[in-house]
Amino acid sequence: MSYLSARDHRGPLILDCDVVVVGSGASGAVVATELAESGQRVIVLEEGAHVPHAEYGKMRVSESLRHIWRDGGMTIAIPLGDSPAINVTMGKVVGGSSVLTGGVCFRLPGRILHEWRQHHGLPEYTEASMEEATQAVERHCHVETVPVAMRSRATTLFDEGARKRGFELQPMRRNTKDCKGCGRCNFGCPEGAKLSVDLSYLPRGVQAGATVYSHCVVNKVLSRGGRAVGVTGRILNGPNGTLGSELTVHARRVVLACSAWYTPLILERSGVGKRSKVLGKRMTLHPGFRMMARFDEDVRGWHGAMQSAFSDAFEEAGATLVSVFIPPSVIAATMPGIGPAHHERAQQLPNIAMFGGMIHDEGGGTVRRGFGREPIVTYRMAREDRPKVSATVRALGETYLAAGAKEVFPPLLGLPGGLSADAFRKLDLDAIPMSRFETSSQHPLGTARMGKDPVNAVVDADGRAFDMEELYVVDGSVLPTSLGVNPQLSIMSIATRLAWRMRERPLRSL
């Protein structure tokens, strides 16, 4: 039907529908659209604002951080033991983090599906069984291969180094159409070429009758007789956009799509997962590391697709190498040095190349209830993951050095500047405390995982909560393990499968 801002409503807001979907990101938008197109009355609730592409596409980087990122991009997973502090970036806008991704689309890896079948009691998840859903997502959001011609010079230099070291880059697939390679994907595509769910799915859902309410915070699932009958929460219509009036949505089915960061909190407040040993635990994050390198030549790595190529050559070591180049203003701010030294380094920006890598981690994150509605999220890196970090950073640095870099900038806090080849090779990465590693993530997964029983899982293979009927979870929290690759397409494909399964089950009357 439409996009509505609950912030403009005065007094309690009471709604009713067939299905309420909490969260408008990659999974929520998919499920809402599929169900609305099947004729069900759907309401989508989103904490963030509805910012149309015409607005966010014109925002400066600083404006994007203020208006459509959660916590201005400063959300942190708190380290425990010898672990890094991980900057976990998420969106808070209609369309969720989909608006802020690089658009990377990897299919669910076959080796991961095999692990789910063998060790997590999910025989339904095979490459063949996921094919139809995956193809549907790829069609709706136009997944295509990035042409080699759109690679930035930073990426082609890395490829030159890779070939000298005995491996080569493979082309990336992204949900784009008519991309011109402006390199600003993760701050909201200014061209509308990245078909995030606010452009590819939600308009279809709204056209089919769904209503999207922004500025809504859901705290709890309402239940009666062991069955979900709606949700309750608050509207952000208080002074300065704070929590205000009460929100109640009566529904015949409840779908949580709030991410692995928030879904377990709502489940816990709702009394779901009491028997489970894993609710809010074993969060995987794909800890990521970037390597900058200085060349004598003019690189200008921001010209070209932000993410255009990858390498799985280090898959056995638990790492995937992925091209990345963030806006130059952000890179300049993170160059080493203070005052005049920092200014001098920032002047070298046109000569800087960058490439990234992430590890397939074992799940050291835990989501706990905080003093308010925000969770306290901690991360203890597994012992077996520590060598993967060194291997990733070493591979990134050596590849750029093989391409002729004059110095490299490892992701280590406290370095006064770049390192020569000799200095980098003398660096004992295994002996450096993890607290010194600059680490980021965009992929929280696994805090309400799927499985075969309510002790080792929270939902079944169809996303149904073990402890409450008509309650479904469809976001990245249901993935039993990390994937080792960007999860956007995997999450959307699973959400499509779960939505189709929901359509097969008749809605019950309230």
VOGU-3710 file (C-alpha; in Angstrom, 3 decimals, decimal comma):
1> msylsardhr> 0,000/0,000/0,000  2,558/2,601/1,058  5,517/3,778/3,139  4,433/5,462/6,367  6,436/7,120/9,112  5,150/6,140/12,552  7,028/9,157/13,869  4,195/11,315/12,543  1,606/9,369/14,552  0,374/10,683/17,892
11> gplildcdvv> -0,771/8,366/20,662  -0,659/4,547/20,691  -0,488/2,897/17,282  -2,507/-0,304/16,967  -2,466/-2,246/13,696  -3,569/-5,628/12,437  -2,511/-7,790/9,505  -1,956/-11,351/8,385  1,840/-11,241/8,737  4,049/-8,739/10,519
21> vvgsgasgav> 7,684/-8,666/9,400  10,123/-7,015/11,800  13,022/-5,607/9,780  13,167/-4,338/6,191  16,654/-5,498/5,178  17,777/-8,269/2,856  15,705/-11,020/4,492  12,701/-9,025/5,693  12,133/-7,321/2,349  12,290/-10,651/0,522
31> vatelaesgq> 9,794/-12,396/2,810  7,425/-9,410/2,936  7,387/-9,151/-0,846  6,904/-12,856/-1,479  4,018/-13,044/1,006  2,363/-9,827/-0,162  2,466/-11,044/-3,754  0,715/-14,219/-2,627  -2,211/-12,112/-1,373  -1,422/-11,882/2,333
41> rvivleegah> -1,817/-8,609/4,232  1,717/-7,692/5,287  3,074/-4,986/7,566  6,825/-4,322/7,700  8,271/-2,566/10,745  11,624/-0,754/10,504  13,494/1,187/13,180  15,241/3,468/10,696  13,812/6,157/8,467  12,551/5,770/4,932
51> vphaeygkmr> 15,236/7,596/2,937  14,499/7,329/-0,798  17,367/6,741/-3,185  16,932/10,263/-4,552  17,983/11,523/-1,113  20,684/9,106/0,063  22,284/9,074/-3,380  23,115/12,767/-2,967  24,496/12,494/0,574  28,113/13,168/1,392
61> vseslrhiwr> 29,887/10,339/3,215  29,478/12,131/6,553  25,757/12,613/5,927  25,345/8,949/5,045  27,003/7,952/8,310  24,653/10,210/10,279  21,405/9,347/8,579  21,424/5,739/7,380  24,147/3,919/9,344  23,610/2,456/12,809
71> dggmtiaipl> 25,629/4,335/15,432  27,302/6,350/12,694  29,197/3,218/11,661  30,805/2,888/15,102  29,132/-0,257/16,475  31,721/-2,440/18,212  31,914/-6,091/19,219  33,797/-5,901/22,530  36,914/-8,106/22,602  37,500/-10,771/25,241
81> gdspainvtm> 40,911/-12,305/25,798  43,367/-12,127/22,904  40,806/-10,817/20,424  40,428/-7,696/18,310  37,803/-5,014/18,810  35,639/-5,504/15,721  33,858/-2,581/14,068  30,532/-4,073/12,906  28,797/-1,788/10,407  25,041/-2,016/9,857
91> gkvvggssvl> 22,318/0,040/8,271  19,413/1,704/10,079  17,144/2,649/7,220  14,319/1,154/5,179  16,209/-1,439/3,156  18,593/-2,172/6,032  22,247/-2,990/5,476  21,434/-3,929/1,881  21,604/-0,206/1,113  25,185/-0,081/2,430
101> tggvcfrlpg> 26,796/-3,245/1,081  29,222/-3,429/-1,806  26,594/-5,468/-3,635  28,708/-8,643/-3,548  26,729/-11,811/-4,298  28,259/-15,217/-3,589  26,069/-18,291/-3,791  25,864/-20,546/-0,735  29,128/-22,521/-0,907  28,654/-26,236/-1,469
111> rilhewrqhh> 31,184/-27,116/1,238  29,138/-25,100/3,762  25,892/-26,817/2,787  27,657/-30,159/3,186  28,698/-29,170/6,711  25,133/-28,141/7,547  23,829/-31,515/6,380  26,517/-33,535/8,145  26,789/-31,694/11,456  23,685/-29,545/11,936
121> glpeyteasm> 20,836/-31,861/11,011  19,741/-29,970/7,893  19,406/-32,592/5,122  17,056/-30,253/3,220  19,867/-27,845/2,400  21,559/-28,956/-0,799  22,730/-26,974/-3,798  19,933/-28,539/-5,839  17,221/-27,687/-3,288  18,423/-24,059/-3,105
131> eeatqaverh> 18,764/-23,558/-6,853  15,261/-22,267/-7,615  15,267/-19,782/-4,734  18,766/-18,590/-5,603  17,848/-18,076/-9,239  14,763/-16,103/-8,201  16,856/-13,713/-6,100  19,483/-13,341/-8,809  16,759/-12,479/-11,280  14,915/-9,987/-9,083
141> chvetvpvam> 18,006/-8,040/-8,023  19,925/-8,514/-11,277  23,064/-10,343/-10,178  25,749/-9,938/-12,834  29,485/-10,432/-13,230  31,691/-7,362/-12,880  33,630/-6,926/-16,137  37,408/-6,794/-15,937  37,279/-3,327/-17,505  35,577/-2,006/-14,353
151> rsrattlfde> 38,378/-3,090/-12,026  40,169/-0,235/-10,304  43,916/0,166/-10,685  44,238/-0,933/-7,039  42,654/-4,239/-8,026  44,626/-4,748/-11,240  47,860/-4,144/-9,319  46,844/-6,789/-6,798  46,080/-9,144/-9,671  49,537/-8,522/-11,133
161> garkrgfelq> 51,100/-9,427/-7,789  48,838/-12,451/-7,426  49,871/-13,852/-10,827  53,533/-13,476/-9,878  52,786/-15,438/-6,700  50,984/-18,222/-8,550  47,301/-17,370/-8,230  44,889/-15,001/-9,925  41,726/-13,090/-9,179  38,275/-14,212/-10,179
171> pmrrntkdck> 35,481/-11,832/-11,253  32,987/-10,780/-8,621  29,217/-11,011/-9,013  27,080/-8,144/-7,718  23,421/-7,058/-7,716  23,944/-4,149/-10,102  22,621/-2,815/-13,388  24,259/-0,078/-15,470  26,975/0,424/-12,850  29,466/3,124/-13,832
181> gcgrcnfgcp> 32,039/2,260/-11,152  31,911/5,346/-8,948  33,272/3,302/-5,985  30,716/4,471/-3,422  28,525/1,373/-3,050  28,720/1,112/0,724  27,538/4,667/1,304  24,408/4,357/-0,817  24,787/4,103/-4,588  24,369/7,610/-6,063
191> egaklsvdls> 23,360/6,209/-9,460  20,728/3,744/-8,278  22,756/1,080/-10,090  23,065/-1,172/-7,033  19,724/-2,937/-6,734  19,499/-3,110/-2,950  16,190/-4,347/-1,569  14,776/-0,820/-1,214  14,888/-0,703/-5,025  14,448/-4,333/-6,076
201> ylprgvqaga> 12,035/-5,876/-3,570  10,167/-3,420/-1,347  8,548/-1,478/-4,226  7,104/-4,761/-5,470  5,890/-5,617/-1,990  4,233/-2,230/-1,560  2,624/-2,487/-4,991  1,207/-5,861/-3,922  -0,341/-4,299/-0,809  2,333/-4,370/1,896
211> tvyshcvvnk> 2,693/-1,358/4,204  6,129/-0,321/5,483  6,207/1,602/8,758  9,466/3,339/9,630  10,574/4,591/13,088  9,219/1,507/14,886  11,118/-0,349/17,620  9,869/-3,864/18,436  10,636/-5,250/21,875  8,620/-8,423/22,203
221> vlsrggravg> 6,506/-11,015/20,417  2,952/-11,266/21,735  1,718/-14,797/22,321  -1,414/-16,602/23,364  -1,622/-20,298/24,113  1,922/-20,890/22,891  1,274/-19,162/19,595  2,575/-15,836/18,256  -0,233/-13,325/17,729  1,664/-10,092/17,105
231> vtgrilngpn> 4,394/-7,813/18,404  4,654/-4,882/20,755  7,119/-2,038/21,027  7,476/1,723/20,842  7,392/4,420/18,204  10,272/6,839/17,810  7,970/9,850/18,111  9,255/11,181/21,432  11,334/14,351/21,859  14,217/14,419/19,348
241> gtlgseltvh> 13,147/11,078/17,913  13,346/9,131/21,178  11,065/6,288/22,253  7,517/7,544/22,507  4,077/6,039/22,053  3,272/2,349/22,353  3,105/0,166/19,271  1,004/-2,980/18,949  0,543/-5,073/15,829  -1,890/-7,992/15,900
251> arrvvlacsa> -0,952/-10,644/13,343  -1,670/-14,241/12,460  2,016/-14,861/11,841  5,170/-13,113/13,088  8,436/-12,985/11,146  11,645/-11,679/12,730  14,236/-10,281/10,330  16,188/-7,982/12,651  19,678/-9,416/12,057  21,849/-11,643/14,231
261> wytplilers> 22,520/-8,549/16,352  18,920/-7,869/17,468  16,772/-10,932/16,765  18,070/-12,926/19,780  17,122/-10,058/22,108  13,510/-10,070/20,933  13,392/-13,851/21,198  14,772/-13,804/24,733  12,332/-11,106/25,885  9,534/-13,195/24,382
271> gvgkrskvlg> 10,489/-16,345/26,289  11,695/-18,138/23,165  14,834/-20,255/23,227  14,824/-21,123/26,925  15,798/-24,712/26,169  18,432/-23,709/23,669  22,119/-23,634/24,481  22,838/-21,408/21,494  20,433/-18,443/21,571  22,560/-15,318/21,313
281> krmtlhpgfr> 25,748/-17,390/21,204  28,321/-18,537/18,652  27,943/-15,401/16,538  30,247/-15,442/13,542  31,470/-12,165/12,069  33,877/-12,880/9,193  36,510/-10,591/10,764  37,947/-8,520/7,930  41,327/-6,901/7,372  42,459/-4,409/4,776
291> mmarfdedvr> 45,928/-3,810/3,397  47,009/-0,486/1,935  50,086/-0,212/-0,249  51,932/2,765/-1,747  53,132/2,703/-5,322  55,215/5,199/-7,260  52,568/5,347/-9,956  49,232/7,158/-9,838  46,694/4,573/-8,619  43,525/6,509/-7,747
301> gwhgamqsaf> 41,853/3,319/-6,560  38,474/4,993/-6,168  38,044/4,957/-9,970  36,271/1,707/-10,762  33,941/-0,724/-9,053  34,440/-0,725/-5,292  34,386/-4,527/-5,216  35,127/-6,273/-8,488  37,271/-9,372/-7,874  38,202/-11,980/-5,286
311> sdafeeagat> 40,466/-14,943/-4,660  39,716/-18,250/-2,964  43,343/-19,369/-3,288  43,651/-19,269/0,505  40,379/-21,045/1,222  42,172/-23,954/2,891  43,806/-21,455/5,248  40,350/-20,118/6,138  40,571/-16,853/4,221  38,904/-15,171/1,250
321> lvsvfippsv> 40,602/-12,175/-0,360  38,205/-9,531/-1,668  38,801/-6,280/-3,517  37,649/-3,131/-1,757  38,257/0,592/-1,934  36,321/2,974/0,271  35,828/6,702/-0,456  39,121/8,624/-0,382  38,002/10,949/2,422  37,575/7,938/4,707
331> iaatmpgigp> 40,916/6,418/3,691  42,718/9,728/4,233  41,319/9,937/7,766  42,733/6,505/8,607  46,265/7,082/7,318  48,921/6,775/10,053  50,485/9,733/11,811  49,395/12,762/13,810  49,303/16,409/12,754  51,816/17,276/10,006
341> ahheraqqlp> 52,872/13,605/9,683  49,290/12,566/9,059  48,794/15,407/6,600  51,882/14,326/4,671  50,645/10,742/4,498  47,184/11,845/3,353  48,797/13,654/0,434  49,933/10,252/-0,853  46,353/9,092/-1,308  46,480/9,044/-5,153
351> niamfggmih> 49,332/6,505/-4,887  47,556/4,213/-2,419  46,096/0,845/-3,401  43,917/-1,299/-1,143  42,699/-4,886/-0,979  40,915/-6,800/1,761  40,530/-10,242/3,251  38,199/-11,960/5,702  38,396/-15,161/7,678  35,919/-18,015/7,985
361> degggtvrrg> 35,613/-17,790/11,778  34,324/-20,368/14,238  31,856/-18,173/16,105  33,160/-16,371/19,164  30,445/-13,730/19,470  27,776/-13,500/22,165  24,753/-11,191/22,299  23,579/-10,232/25,787  20,848/-7,934/27,018  22,175/-4,535/28,019
371> fgrepivtyr> 20,783/-1,942/30,393  18,571/-0,449/27,678  17,377/-1,921/24,393  20,851/-2,085/22,858  22,687/-5,384/23,263  26,125/-5,926/24,715  27,998/-7,942/22,103  31,325/-9,560/22,949  33,719/-11,529/20,768  36,351/-14,047/21,820
381> maredrpkvs> 38,374/-15,199/18,840  38,754/-18,973/18,690  42,298/-20,281/19,035  42,096/-21,966/15,633  41,152/-18,636/14,018  44,279/-16,796/15,161  46,613/-18,262/12,488  44,058/-17,352/9,805  44,532/-13,668/10,641  48,293/-13,804/10,167
391> atvralgety> 47,909/-15,800/6,955  45,423/-13,274/5,557  47,506/-10,204/6,381  50,674/-11,878/5,125  49,022/-12,842/1,823  47,696/-9,321/1,262  51,029/-7,642/1,947  53,189/-10,061/-0,040  50,879/-9,800/-3,044  51,137/-6,029/-3,208
401> laagakevfp> 54,905/-6,201/-2,686  55,126/-8,660/-5,582  53,317/-6,042/-7,691  55,994/-3,484/-6,892  54,624/-1,624/-3,864  57,219/0,612/-2,203  55,690/0,154/1,215  52,660/-1,517/2,779  50,420/-0,478/5,639  49,363/-3,554/7,642
411> pllglpggls> 46,123/-3,213/9,628  47,994/-2,705/12,895  47,222/0,086/15,333  50,199/2,144/16,459  52,409/1,868/13,379  54,003/5,267/12,642  53,944/4,690/8,894  54,284/2,207/6,097  56,696/-0,731/6,078  59,275/-1,608/3,468
421> adafrkldld> 59,374/-5,136/2,089  62,155/-6,102/4,501  60,382/-4,559/7,499  57,103/-6,281/6,621  58,769/-9,669/6,241  60,492/-9,304/9,592  57,143/-8,620/11,247  56,154/-11,545/13,482  52,410/-11,325/12,961  51,730/-14,348/15,177
431> aipmsrfets> 53,377/-12,620/18,151  51,438/-9,351/17,842  48,471/-9,100/20,255  45,147/-9,260/18,465  44,151/-6,039/20,247  46,463/-4,207/17,835  44,736/-5,471/14,691  42,326/-3,087/12,985  39,339/-5,319/12,270  35,912/-4,797/10,717
441> sqhplgtarm> 32,844/-6,828/9,878  29,606/-6,446/7,963  28,397/-10,030/8,445  27,005/-10,947/11,892  25,487/-14,428/11,621  24,281/-17,384/13,634  22,706/-16,275/16,933  19,366/-18,071/16,395  20,568/-20,923/14,270  18,613/-23,558/12,417
451> gkdpvnavvd> 18,846/-27,172/13,455  17,003/-30,352/14,249  16,337/-29,945/17,981  15,557/-27,129/20,466  18,713/-27,723/22,506  21,268/-27,064/19,785  19,155/-24,737/17,672  16,442/-22,082/17,995  14,436/-22,671/14,804  13,882/-25,644/12,526
461> adgrafdmee> 14,889/-25,980/8,875  11,883/-23,868/7,843  12,689/-21,034/10,231  9,928/-21,944/12,712  10,709/-21,286/16,354  10,686/-24,473/18,427  9,142/-22,702/21,410  6,316/-20,719/19,812  3,952/-21,535/16,953  3,570/-19,089/14,063
471> lyvvdgsvlp> 6,857/-17,381/14,913  9,508/-17,452/12,198  13,101/-16,202/11,999  14,460/-15,556/8,502  17,580/-13,366/8,829  21,299/-14,149/9,056  20,900/-15,309/12,641  19,577/-18,681/11,398  22,784/-19,609/9,555  24,470/-22,383/11,585
481> tslgvnpqls> 28,018/-21,363/10,612  29,895/-18,574/8,933  30,180/-18,876/5,159  33,655/-17,548/4,475  32,147/-15,292/1,785  29,829/-12,271/1,750  26,422/-13,583/2,866  23,919/-11,251/1,159  22,793/-13,611/-1,615  22,809/-16,608/0,756
491> imsiatrlaw> 20,576/-14,806/3,259  18,173/-13,677/0,541  18,046/-17,159/-1,013  17,296/-18,804/2,328  14,689/-16,120/3,087  13,046/-16,876/-0,273  12,930/-20,578/0,512  11,444/-19,888/3,944  8,853/-17,507/2,479  7,767/-20,135/-0,037
501> rmrerplrsl> 7,410/-22,660/2,780  5,277/-20,171/4,733  2,973/-19,725/1,758  2,283/-23,462/1,834  1,005/-23,278/5,422  -2,472/-21,796/5,820  -2,787/-18,803/8,117  -4,819/-19,444/11,229  -7,415/-17,041/12,555  -6,540/-14,942/15,589
//
